[in-house]
Amino acid sequence: MNYGKRKTKAKVHQIDRINPKYGSRSLIYIFSVLLLTLLFACIVIGSFGYGMMQGILDRTPRPESVRIDPTDSFSTVYNQNGAEVAKLVAAGSNRIIVNYEDIAPPLLQAVVAIEDERFYEHIGVDMKGIVRAFIKGIVSHEFNEGASTITQQLIKNNVFNGGLEKNFGLKLERKLQEQYLSIQIEKTMSKEQI
């Protein structure tokens, strides 16, 4: 055995050094704890989101509450400053109701082309339109691009009184309810009825 100064320092250094085997075990342990924590957080957040969504859908009006007869509707006239000037509510003062068959096909095509170009293809919610509006909002930093379908507009105007919510949370809740109701209504009504 060599008890020289150099050999003794080397032996002390070797003993003091962390064994690589224990270092890799520590990393595996830390990784496992982080993975379990992440999994637990995902479960908690997912459960919270599911409960919140279920609560919103439970408060959604029934599809039967959607009126397709606009006889009790009214038109509001606003001035250039956005102040309400008049409400046209007298019978026949703001619209003439016609049957679907009496509307000129080019007019129907124009309305669909402007309001909801994939109206005859979607099931009440236009996912392409939602993605398009989201991307445009991200790019422009302004989320004012419309993605509502004609079915959603019918529901907004006839069930949710035009969607005049004051804050983002209420607007988001209405939008989710609109989308859910749109899918339900498209199962029971034809596109022509809508």
Steps between C-alpha positions, in 0.01 A plus 500: 500500500609847417436758776660788322348847502395488137339155523316594821353816338387295201330245729324778702391667178361171370304440822362858509389490137132411434465159356364533141257217574334709773491809275305323226259359760440852630423628151256214439332572834471874425369428149241255641380753758471773233314265265254397773448865598432592137259208463317601819478864383357388162238286676400785732484758219314257272247421775451869573454575128256212457296613802495858379391394149231271642369786715481731198322236291256425784395867496450496122142562388323210334499480117121538508546859623636608161223681312512506124201734471631859513158663555594635842832646381579866474755719331704762681617816325822664625651840415862556393608521867353160582206635701163332452263720302197278448367148544280378217251264661165564331363217288656512153717802584830325482460191283281302270499128568524283188516127449832336421377404153423866422858619557701534179779239486769762420401688818530180707836423341623853572395488866662160550817609317538808720383366835606133499665365185504139631139512628387193305809300600542542878297357789427835668859590591760591238838380631685643198345839572596481868862410416513777237365759744740383773805523272398845375452608862847376596661673202316832538472496883130582458243225539219666309477255209165321485473122499130459579286293270152602388364247751699664781376844393141372511556373853680817613215720378206280603622338823775725639348840414770600255798415721545827688728366775715750687801282578713234332397215732130541426571532127709182504223315686242617245725397210542148642124473555437632147729238350340219700148616409599540133602136477177393674281714274668382181401145601131591512455785246578514134734763356198660329319539835806658653 
